[in-house]
Amino acid sequence: MKVTIIICQDNPEIIWNAFRLANMMLEGMDNVSIFLNGPSVRYEELDSERFPLKSLAKTFTLSEGVLYA
């Protein structure tokens, strides 16, 4: 199954949850991609100890997820 998640927010918690969902879906599905739109493209600037966005994005791409921005 192919799944694309579209993120259009700059709220770190929303982006964090989207990456977490995508990483869980990669465990059981073949094709998962994330499309970052608008303010969500700045997700690296929103990285924090509470919401480790860079780490989740790295896990996503290393697990063969596709990230579009």
Phi, psi and omega in degrees: 000143177255132180227136174236130177253127180253126180244126182233027184238158172248018176279116184303325181294321179294315179296318179301313179294324178295316177295321178298315178299314181298318179296321177293321180292328179297332180295330184242358183234163182277312188233112175231132177228156177236131176250116178268125184234142176061230186292343181290345178298335180274025186302328180295326178290338183268000180299137178209175178295322180288322180235086183283076186293321180298318180296316179294321179294321178296315177301317180300310183289325177290340178268018178074021171281153181251127181247121178249139177221000000 
